[in-house]
């Protein structure tokens, strides 16, 4: 396929970034707090979630412009989760996307309020749009549920500790319990917003189409989100801070169990392959229309940062 899919991915990212630039020019205030939001929003990053949303829309034949408020809302929520995750009371990270984290650049209070402000901006984007009323209502419902999952997943992260990582002396049931808790944590913290990004375009379909298609998109998104997290855990022990643009040991430094710490490197790679297979199976009925989303599975398997 050559550069076809990477170029297409870049096209989606550039489209979204143009929307984000417009939104930042139209922001409601120019106070330090709003400038702090812009610092994090415009710091770069993969723009993976909004690009995924637009790719799903293309596959379903939904005009990209109709997804603008939803793409912005998704990125606002994702960015606020990163700002809050980096706080000293959470993961206590000092580097994000190759730059000082927001609380380091400004201060903790500003970082906390900037995240809260982005929460408000996400829902304002949807309410202040020309989305059909039913699409807007359902999008708010699903985004709210995804945020609840994000919070639950982060709390599970904080509650997890190195003592919960099983070793060779633990029983099979202990290892099974640890694996189940890890899966539940990452389906909430990582996969929820990724799965929602894939599913949201289906809200523009008829009710009958939405019910059938959204389930397949949701399963693909959950599997892709899990794959994203597993490869993230692998990268943290196989890459370095300069390549990642963030502290490479952020999880292991805090003693949080990861797929590598529980299953080992080979075991984590095996589970990445299983998640990839599940993602491919979920889109098996979409034919060539799903080629990019299927390529994305291989991209995540092979990524280095």
Secondary structure, DSSP 8 states (H G I E B T S, - for coil): -TTHHHHHHHHHHHHHHHHHHHHHHT-S--SHHHHHHHHHHTS----HHHHHHHHHHHHHT--GGGGHHHHHHHHHHHHHHHHHHTSTTTT---EETTEE-HHHHS-HHHHHHHHHHHHHHHHHHHHTS---HHHHHHHHHHHHHHHHHHHHHHHHHHH--GGGS--TTS-HHHHHHHHHHHHHHHIIIIIHHHHHHHHGGGGGS-HHHHHHHHHHHHHHHHHHHHHHHHHHHHHHHHS-HHHHSS-TTHHHHTT---HHHHHHHHHHHHHHHHHHHHHHHHTTTSGGGGHHHHHHHHHHHH---
